[in-house]
């Protein structure tokens, strides 16, 4: 079954590891009630796999092995979400 899942991510230094259905497609990066999250379109019949994400503040170093997946505003800041590739 195809559906949308919301996965909260940590707004702290370090990475967040999520176990999501294989092939999950990121459809939105935002925050809800101040909690950063990634919304993914998933096929629930697929097995789960581990994916790793980091939150980077504007002007902060971005590790080379991560790719940008989205940004969101949480006044007065803008946060940038990257996935390890």
Residue pairs with C-beta under 8 A, 6 or more apart in sequence:
1 43
1 44
1 45
2 41
2 42
2 43
2 44
3 41
3 42
3 44
4 27
4 39
4 40
4 41
4 42
5 20
5 21
5 24
5 39
5 40
5 42
6 32
6 37
6 38
6 39
6 40
7 18
7 20
7 37
7 38
7 39
7 40
8 35
8 36
8 37
9 16
9 18
9 36
9 37
9 38
9 53
9 55
9 81
10 16
10 36
10 55
11 35
11 36
11 55
11 79
12 55
14 54
15 52
15 53
15 54
15 84
16 52
16 53
16 54
16 55
17 50
17 51
17 52
17 53
18 38
18 50
18 51
18 52
18 53
19 48
19 49
19 50
19 51
20 40
20 42
20 48
20 49
20 51
21 40
21 42
21 43
21 44
21 46
21 47
21 48
21 49
22 46
22 47
22 48
22 49
23 42
23 43
23 46
24 40
24 41
24 42
24 46
24 51
25 40
25 41
25 42
26 38
26 39
26 40
26 69
26 70
26 83
27 39
27 40
27 41
28 38
28 39
28 70
29 36
29 37
29 38
29 39
29 69
29 70
29 71
29 72
29 81
30 36
30 37
30 39
30 70
30 72
31 37
31 72
31 74
34 74
36 55
36 72
36 74
36 79
36 81
38 53
38 69
38 70
38 81
51 83
51 84
52 83
52 84
53 69
53 81
53 82
53 83
53 84
54 63
54 66
54 81
54 82
54 84
55 79
55 80
55 81
56 62
56 79
56 80
56 81
56 82
57 77
57 79
57 80
58 77
58 78
58 80
62 80
62 82
63 82
65 84
65 85
66 82
66 83
66 84
66 85
67 82
67 83
67 85
68 80
68 81
68 82
69 81
69 82
69 83
70 80
70 81
71 78
71 79
71 80
71 81
72 78
72 79
72 81
73 79
